[in-house]
Amino acid sequence: MAQFTSSNPPDSNVVSEIESSVTNHLCFRSRWSELLKRARQIHPPIAPQAYIHLWERCRDQFQPNNQLTPIWFPNDSDLKKSNVYCWMSELGLEEFPEFHRWTTSSRTAFWADAIEKVGVKFNREPVKLLNQDEGTATAIWLDQARLNIADSCFSAPPTDIAILFQKPGQPIQRQSYQELRDRANRVANSLVNAGCEPGDAIAVVMPMTAWSIAIYLGIVLAGCSVVSIADSFAAPEISTRLTISKAKFVLTYDHQNRAGKKLPLFSKVTTATEIPAIVLTTDVEPSCTLRPQDIAWTDFLAAETEFDSVDCASDATINILFSSGTTGDPKAIPWNHTTPIKCAVDGYCHQNIHPKDVCAWPTNLGWMMGPWLIFASLINKATIALYEDAPSGIEFGTFIQKAEVTMLGVVPTIVKAWEASGCMNDLDWSKIKCFSSTGESSQANTMVFLSALANIKPVIEYCGGTEIGGGYVSSVDVLPNVPAAFNSPAVGLDFLLIDPIDHQVSEQGEVFLVPPSIGLSDRLINRDHFETYYAKTPRLPNTPQLRRHGDYFRKFPTANGPVFEAGGRADDTMNLGGIKISSAEIERVLNHVEPVVESAAVSYSPSHGPDQLIIFAVLSRETDMGHLQKEMNQALKTELNPLFKVHSVESVSAMPRTASGKVMRRKLRDLIEPETN
């Protein structure tokens, strides 16, 4: 981020007037609060860079050596609008740490209360909210309950707006909860007419659109399972996921329009599989020719808008998502009818979602944040805002402004692009109550810029996983917001930091979750669940069996309580542009590129810019490294994902290894840090 501490900052005259109008204070919080109050009164509004300048000057005056300086503090008005604060008040609790302890020490009471607050609908109440008779690792939530969680997505008044959406160059369209329910019911009826039965897997390879949300909910209403596959994946990756899930049909578009380009979807699907495809048309006229087994959307979609949701056991699968492991095929993680409760409760507590809020998060049904957005928004009776194109330019920002979005979720890479181009600087995002960031590690300067785009609003960092159904560490709006830091474990869940010799530590270490919690997976389709998450985890006195997660975190004390910072993956999994991928998957592809004998993939986070993919390679002969890099990028584009790009290739004679033969990627990372800084 550019530093605006020169003699001529942006809006310098206005900034000087603001600073001179605020009397000196004895502490950072009081002076910053007064500066912010005064700045927000200026018309026309001051630029984001002016807010950044004011904050930096105030920070440097009071806390020059403390990089963990809050950008936002809750005031009385904020607290009164906070779901968490109101919940604390009901319990007679004054401090958030007390509330969090209650959510983990009284888990059944917390989740019973949470289920009531977000309004989950049951056909039969659970006999037991939490059944741990067989142990923590196999805990059963909502034991013997009957429900269809999609029904809980339609509790808002029928005329309230469920989805705001816009196609490029067209006006914003609105879809009520009743209209969304009618569409989802039509999809459910269509599946039944096509011979689908409860339990069948139905794949979705499509961008996030108003119709894809109706399709997702219709599949769940029919008692089937959504197979979530990102539309950006190459044909071999689509094929792998369809094979693992044993999908009966695959729904897709003929193509998608993205940033002025027409990207094929149907052709990728047909390259990947012989499974029948149900094909929607992006434009007025279809752009593909169907195979004999395929079905056009207009022929598939039933007219009947009435459908009684299929009554399901609480542990019945609603969604199969994929998360990269460190070897071989991606892990296939089933979500059941309890998992969306985790999404909704996290949204209620951490993103502070209220009825009629407008929630936007550029994402995809292939990643957990797509389903998360559906459940966190609709179960909380809010509105989903969708811009059906890339979120990189002013067109997206104008949509956010006109849709009056109140909660905007991001991946840090997107924000860095906004900052570099300045495309969002002149927009009015004052309706935004909070931002939220996930998918990859944030950098403080990027999050300060994001906060300033909405006249300084909190940025809720959110870190978890597909196998968690949401987050395990986040932030809450009852505590000061430190850029790029987490101020609390997620409600209802806790974690410990463990060092390499299995001792609990207070400063930094590998994350191990303290189960049980609604949302945590209890099985995998193509792996041994216990071996993956519980086997050989540290055993500590007076502590339940811990659950492996794999992140590396640091904990820092501050004047406002402890905060956490992400330190990357403790295993060999990485985030590239918000997409989780294992080094093994990348290496599997690159090891087939001539003249590579062996490769090791390492991600590196420079101080500015997105994460970079560095490849170390043992080669069978001398070669042009620039040409090799191009060949590797082409292989990744064809076999994995066009979004993955090799930043550089380093030739090595041999890989550094542990005594057991495992490649020591941290040693490789140490080799490239001085060069990439």
N, C-alpha and C positions, 0 to 999 in steps of 0.2 A: 504494500500500500504506500502511496506517496505520502510523505510527511509534510504537513502544512504548517510548519513552524518558521517559515521564512518571514522576511520583513513585509512581504506582500501576499498574505494568504487570500484565498477566494473570499469575496464579500468582505474585504478587509475593513472598510469603513463601518459596515453594520456590525461586524465582529467586535471591533474596537468599542462601539457604542454599547454593545451587550456587556462586554467585560467591565467597562467603566461604570455601568449602571448598577452593577452588583457589588455590594459592599463586601469587604473581606470577611471570611469565616475562619473558624478555628480548625475545621476538618474538611476532608475531601467531599464527603457525602453532602454536607449542607451547602457548600459552595457550588458543587456540580448541579444539585437540584435547583438552585436559584438560577444558575446560568441556563439550564435547560428550560425552566419555566419561562424565562424572558425570551429565549430564542424561539420558542413555539408561538409567541405572540406576534412575531414579526410578519408583516405582509408587504410584498409577496414573500412566500417562505424562503428561508435561506437554503443554500445548496448543501447536499450531504457533506461535502468537504469542509464546509464551515462548522458543522456539528463536530466533525472529527477534529478539527483544529482546536475548538473550545475544549473538548474532552482531553486532548493531549496536553494542552497548556495547564489545565487544572490538575491532571494526573502528575505531570512533571513538577508542579509546585508542591504538592502534598505527598506524593508517593513515587519519587524519582527512581527508586531502586526496586519497586514492586511491580512486576509485570502482570500480576493477577489482580488487576484493578477492575472493579465492576464498571460496566457501561450503563447499567440500569438498576434503579432501586424501586421496590413497590411502595406506593403511597397509600393513604387511607382509601382513596377511591378505587385503586387497583385491588386492594385486599377485599373490599366488599363485593367485587365482581369475580373473585377467585373461587372456583369450585372447591379447591383444597382448603382454603381459609374458612369457608362456610362449613365444611365437614368438620374441621378442627373445632370450630366454635360449638357445633352440636355435641361434640364429645367433651367439651370443657378443657381442651388442650390449647395452650398458648404458643408453644414452640413446635416447629415442624419436625425436628428430630424425635420428639415425643410421639408425634403422629406416625412417623415412619416405623418406629419401634412397635407401635400398636399393630400396624398392618402386617408385620412379620411375626410378632409374638402371639397374636390372636388372629391367626390366618382365617379360620372359618368365620369368625365374626366380621372381619374385614370384607371377605369376599361375599358373604351374605348381604352385607350392607351395600357393597358395590353393585351387586346384581340388581338389587332393588332400585338403586339410584339411576342406573342406565336403562332400567325397564326391560329386562330379558323376559320373554314370553315362554311359558312352559305349557305343554299339554298334560304333563304329569310332573309334579314337583319331585325333586330327588329324595330318595329314602335317607341318604346321608350326603351332606355337602362334600365331605372329604373322607375317603376310605383309604387308610394306610395299613390295613391288616396284613398285606403282603410286603410291606416295606416302603420306604420313601421313594425309591427308584421306580416303583410301579404304582404310585399313588393314583387313585381314581377320583376324579372330580365329578360332582353332580351324579353320584352313583344311582343308577336305575331311573334317572330322569328321562322323559320323552319330550322332544321339541323339534322344531326346525328353525335354526337360528336366523334364516332369511326372514321369517315372520317378524322378528324384532327390528328389522330394518324399515318397517312400515308403520311405526307407532305415531309418527308425526301426523298432524291434521292433513287430510287428503289433498287440500288445496295449497299447502305449503310447497315451496320450491325444493325439489330434491336435487336437481342438476341444472347448473348454468353451463352452457357450452357454446363454443364459437369455432367455426371453420374459418380459415384465412380468407379475408376479403368479404366475409358475410357478417350480418348482424348477430348479436348475442341471442341465443334461443334459451327458453326456459321450459323445464319439464317438471310438473308437479309430482308429488308422491303418488297420487292416484294414477297418473299417466305412466310413471315408472313401474308401478305394480302391474298395471295392465300389460305393459310390454314384457315384463318378466313372466307373467302368467302365459302369455302367448308362446314364449320360448319353451316353458315347461310343457305346455300342451303339444308343441311341435316335437319335442323329444319323445314323448309318449307315442305320438302318431308314427314316429320313425322307428319304433320298436325298442326304445331304451327302457331299461328297468332300473329301480333303485340299486345303487352300488356300482352302476356302470361308470367308466371313466370317459369324460368328454374333454378333449384338448382344445385349448384356445391359443391361437397364434395371431395376435392382432394388437394394434395400438390401443391406448386408453381413449375410448370414445363413449358417447352416451349409450350407443347400442351395446358396446362390450360390457358395460355395467349391467344392463338388463339381461344380457346373455349369462353373465356370471351368476346373478341372483336366480335366474330361471333354472339353471342347472342345479343349484342348491335346493330350490323349491321342489324339484322333481326327485330329490333324494339321490341324485348322482354326484359325481366328484369332478370338479374342475381340474384339469391338468394344465398348470400355468407354464407357458413357454414364451419367452421374450421374442418379440418380432424381429429383433436385431440379430438373433442367432443364425449362423450358417446352417445349411441343410444337414450336415452330419450331426450337429448338436441337436437339432430338432428331432432327427431320427432316433438318436440315443434316448431322448426323453419319452418319445412315443412308445418305444420298445419297452422301456422300464415300466411305464404306467399301464401298458396294454389298453390304450385308448380305443374306443369304438368308433368315434367320429373325431374330426378336427375342424373347428370353425376358424375361418380366416377371411381376409379381404383379398380381392384380386391384386391390389397394390395399395401403398399408402403414399400420400403427398407429404413430403418432409423437406422443409427449408428450400422450396422451389424445385425439388427433385421428385421424380416418380420412382419409388422403390418397390421392387417386386416382392410379393408375399406368396401368392398362390404357386408361382413357379418354384419357389424354395420348398414349399410343402410337397409338391408333386415329385421333386427330386428326392425328398427325404423318405417318402412313404407311399404305399398303395392304399392306405386307410382312406375311406371315403371322406371327402372334404365338403363342408357346407360353406358356400362362398358368397360373401357380401360384396357389393359393388361400391367402390369409393366415390366415383364420379357418376354422372347421369348414365353413361353407357359402360357396360362391362369391358374390361381390357384383357380378357383371357378366354380361352376355349376350355370348357370343362371336359374331364374324362368321363367315360360311361358310368363310373360308380359315384361321381360327384353330384351334388344337389345345389341348385341355385337358391339363394336366400329367399327369393320371391316364391319359389315352389315349396320351400321348407316351412316358412312361417305360417302358423295357424292363425285364424281370425278370432278364435274364441278367447275372451279376456277373463274368463272365470277359471280358477284352478284352486283346488284344496291342496295345500302343501303336504308333502309326504311326511308322516310322523316318523321320527328317527330316534334311535338311542343316542345318548349324549356323546358316545365315543365313535359314532359312525363318521366316516371320512367325508368331508365336504370339498377338499382341495388337496391336490398333490403338487407341492412346490419343490424346487431343486436348489440345493446349496452345495457349493464345491467342497469336497474333502481334499485330502492331501494325496490320494492315490486313485487312479482309475476313474470310473464313472462318477458323476455327481450324486450326492446323497439325495434320495427321494424321501421327502418329509411330508407325511400326511397331517393336515389340519382336520380337527373334528369340530363338532358343534359347540364345544366349549372354547376353542381358540379365539373366535371373534370377541368373546367377552373380555379377554386380555387386551385386544385392540381398542375396544370401546372404553375400558376403564383407564388405560394409558392416555387416550385422547382426552378423557374427562379430567384427569388429574394433571397431566404434564402439559398438554397443548391447550388446556382449559377451554374445551369446546362446549358451547352452549347451544340450545335450540335456536335455529335461524342464523347461526354463524355461517360464514361462507369459507369453505376450506379448499385450498388449491395445493396440489403437490405434483409437479411433473414426474410421472412415474409410469409403470407398466404392470399389467397383470402377471407378467413373467417374474417379477420380483415381489417380495412380500409386502412392500409398501403400496402396491396396487390394491390387493385385497384389504390391507390395513386401512387405507383411505376410505374404502367403501364402508367397512364396518364402523370405524371410529367416527365417521361423519353421520351416517344414516341412523345408527343405533342411538346416537346422541341428538337426533332430530335436526341436524344441520344440513347445509347445502354443499354439494360437491361442485367445484368450478373447474371446468376442463377447457383448455385451449388445445385444439386438435392439430397442433403443429409444434415445431421446435420452440423451446422456451428461451432461445438465445438472444432475441432481438426486441426492439421497442414494441412490436406488435403484441408480443406476450405481455409486456409491461402495461400497455394500454388496456389490454383485457383485464388484468388484475385491478387496475384503477376503476374501470367501468363496472366490473362485477362487484365492486366494493368488498373485496376479499378481506377477511378478518384474520385468517391463519394461513400463512404461506410457507410451505415446506420446500426445501432446496437440497441439492447436492453441492458441496463447496465449489466444485469445478465450474458450475453454472455461474455462481456469484463472481468468481475470478474473471470470467468472460465479460460479465456486466461491467465490472470495475475497469477492465482494460478498454472497453469500447465507450464507456460513459453513457450507454443507451438508456439507462433508467434514471439518470440524474434529475431530469426535469419533470418527472411524473409525480402525481399526488397519491401516495400510498398511505395517507393518514388514517384510513379505516383499519389498517392492519393492527391487531392487538399484539400479535407475537409472530415471530418466525420460528421455524424448526429446521434442524439440519441433521442429516444422516447420510449413510452410504460410504463415507470416507472421512478421514481425520480432517478437522477444521484447522485453520490457522487464524490466530487472533486478529491480525490486521484485516483479513477478509471478512470476519464476522462483525468487526467494528463498522466497516463500510456497509454491510447489509443492514445493521441496526440503524444507521444514519439515513438509509433510503426511506424509512418511515418515521423520521423525526425522533429517533432513538426509541426503539422497542426491544424487548428481550428476544434473544435468540436461544431457543430451547434445543440444546444438543441432545441427541437421541441415539443411543447405541444398543443394539440387541442382536437379533438374528431370526431367521426363518424358523429355527427349532425352538424359539422362545415365544413366537407369536407377537412380538413387540420388543420393548426395551428392557434391559436389566439395569441400566444407568442412564440418568437423564438430568433434567433440571425442573424446578418448580417455581411458580410465579410469586411465592410468598417469601423467597430468598433473593438477595442481590444476584444479578446476572453478570458473570464474568465471561468475556469473549473467549470462545473455543474451549470452555471448561464445563464440566458437569457438576452440579451442586448437590446431587443426591442419588443414591440407588433408586431404582424404580419402586413405586409403591407395591406392596405385597411380595417383594422379592429382595434378597440381599446377596452380597458376594463378599468373598475374602480375597486378599492378595497373598499369594504363596510363593516362596522363593524356590530355587532349584533343588533344595534338600528337604522340601515339603514342610517348611516352617511358615507359620503365619507371620506376615510382616506388615508394618504400618505405612511404609513409604512407597515402595514400588514392587511389583511382582505380577505373576500370572493370575488371571481372574479365574476363580472357581465359584460357581453359584451355590447358594444355600437353598435347596428345594424344601418342600414342594411349592408350586405356584400354578394357578390356572395359566394355560398358554404353553407351558413346557411340553415338548413332544414326549410321547411314551412309546413310540415305535418308529422304525424306518422300514421302507419297503425292500431295500436292497442292501442293508447292512444289519449287523447285530447292534441293536440300540444300546444295550447295557455295555458292551465292549467299547462302543464309540464314546459314550458320555460318562460312564460311572466306573468302569473297571480301573483298578489301580490308582484311583484318586486318593489324595492324602486323607488319612483318618486322624481327626483331632478330637481331644477330650470334649465331652458335652456338646458335640456338634453333629447334626445329621450327616448322612452320607453326602459328600459334596459331588457336584456335577461339573464336569469339565466344559470349559467354553473356548479358551485359547487366546483371548486378548491379553495384552500386556498393558497395565495401567500404572499411573503414578498418582499419589495422593499428596496434597499440599495443605498445610494449615493456613488460614487467612483470618483476618479480624472478624469476618462474617461467617466463620465456620469453614470446614474443610471443603476443598474442591478436588475434582479428579481430572486428569488429562490422559488421553489415549496415547499409547506408545507403540501402536502397531500390533501385529499378530505375533503370538508366541510360537505358533506353528508355521507351516509353510503356505498359508493362504493369504492372499493379498486383495486389495481393492483397487481396481483400475477404472477411473471415471465413474465411481459409484457401483461398479459391477464386481461382485465377489467371485474370485476365480482362484483355483489352486495352482501353485507353481507346477505341479505334476501335469495338469491339463495342458499348460502352455508348453512344457518340455516334451510332452508326448507328440505334439505337432512339430515342434522345431527339430527334434531329433531325426526327422525324416528329410530335412533339408540338406542337400549336399553342400560342403563336405563335413557336416557336423557329425562327430562321433558321440558326443555327450553335451548336454546343455544344462544350465542352471538359471532359472528366472528369479530375479530379485526386483522388488519394487522399492523405489526411493522417493522420499518426500523432500524436495528442496524447500528453501525458505520462501520462495515465491513460485507460483505456478502449480499445475496439477502434478499428481504422482507420476513418476517416470518408470518405465519398464526397462531394466538393464539385463542383457543376456550375456552370461559367461559361457564360452563354448570351447570345447576341446575339438580341434580340427584334424582331419586326416592329411591335409596338405595346405600349403600357403594359398591364400585367396584374397580377392579384393573385398575389404570389409564393408565398403559402401554397397557393393552389389549383394553381398550376403545379407545385409540388413534389409534391402528391398525384397529379397527372396523370402526372408522370414516374415515380413509384414504381409506379403501376398499369401503366405501359408496361413497366417492367423486370420486374415480376412476370409479366406475360403473355408477353413476348417473350424474356426471358433466364432469370431465376432469382428466385424470391420471397425469397431470402436477401439480395439486393442492395437497399440502401435509400439514398436520397439524404438526406444530412444537412442540406444547405442548398443554395440556388440563389442565385447572384450574377449580377446583370445587368451586362453590359459593352457599351460601344458598338462595340468591335472587339477581336479577339484579338491579343496580341503575337506577332509572327512573326519567324522568321529571314529572312536574305536570300533563301533558297530557298523561303520560304513556309510552312515548318513551324511549327506552333503551339509556342510556348515555354512548356511547362507548368511549368517551374521558376519562371518569373516569376509565373505565376498562383499557384503555391503560396506564393511570398513574400508575396502580397497577403493571403492568409487566415491565415497563421501567427499574427500578433499577435491576431487575433480568436478563434482556437480554443484558444489556450494557457490 
